[in-house]
């Protein structure tokens, strides 16, 4: 359960706060805390605090990650298979790419 996951994180942080916060993924886009320094945050807790500010903080972390990972161009151009490979790594067999393409088509349909 979610409660059990929060308890596990609390236990990990009791042992080693930095390692505990670095070992989890956060936010809408599940960005690992271990990436915080690479994204320009002081530490994982600083990244978590920015995400906690709300939607804008979530977007800020996502865009910082995309820039660091090198998938901004694929995101902008809608190259979903490339974006999936860079953002999530291999092994997803296009599942995320198909979902992103579907949502892109739906958004375009609604705007048209």
N, C-alpha and C positions, 0 to 999 in steps of 0.2 A: 504494500500500500504506500501511498505518498507519505503518510505519517512515519512508516517504517524507514523510508528513504531519508527523511529529515533526521530521524534518530541516528541512522548510520553516519550521516554527514557530521552530526554533532559529536559522535564518538571519535570519528577520524580527526576532527578539529581539536578535540581534547588531547589527543596524542601528539599532533603536530599541526598547528593552525594553518601554516602556509601550505603544507602538503595536502591537508584536508580540503582546503578551498581550491587548490590547484587541480585536484583530481576529478572534479565534477564539471558537468556541462550546464550552462545557464542560459536563460532567456528563451525567446521564441525560436531562435536559430541554434540553440544548443551549442554555444561556444565554450570550449574547454577553458577552465580557469588557468591552466598551464600556459595558455597563449597570451595572457594578460600583458606581460612585459613586451612581447613582440608587437602588441597593438598600441603601445604607448601608455599603458596604465602603470601605476606604481607597483601594483601587486594584484592578485586575483580579487581581493576584497574591494579594491578601488573599482575594478571592472563591474563587480556585482552591484556596488553602490550606484554606478552610472545606470545600469540596467534597471535598478529599482526605482529610478526617477520616473519611469513610465515608457510610453511608446517611443518617444524621441531618443531616450537613452538606449533602448533596444536597437533602434535603427542605427544609431551611432556605432555601437559595437559591431553590428552586422557589416556595416560598410567599411569599418576599419579592418575587419577580418578579410573581407573580399579584396580590399586593396593589398593587404599583406600577402594573401594567398595567391594573388595574381588572377583572380577570376572576375574582375570588374568588367572587362571588355565582353566576356561571354554573357554576363548578366545583362548588360546594356543592350547587346545585340540579340538576346534571346537564343543563344546557342546553348540549349539546355543540357545536351549530353556532355559538352565540354564543361559547363558550369558544374554539373553533378560530379564529374570525375575529379575536378579540382577541389570543390568544396567538401565533398563527402569521401573522396578516395574511390578506389575501384571496388568492384564486387556488388554493385547495386543493380546491375543489368538494365539500366535505363528506367527503373521504376520512378525515381524522383523526376527525371527528365520528362517522362510522359505526363506526370501530374502537373509539372510547371507549364508544359506546352498546353495542356487542357485548360488550366486557369488563365493563361495568356489569351487563348481563343475565346473563352467566356467573357473576359474583360473587354476584349475588342468588340465582341458581339453586342454587349450592353452599351458601349459607348457609341456604336454606329447608329 
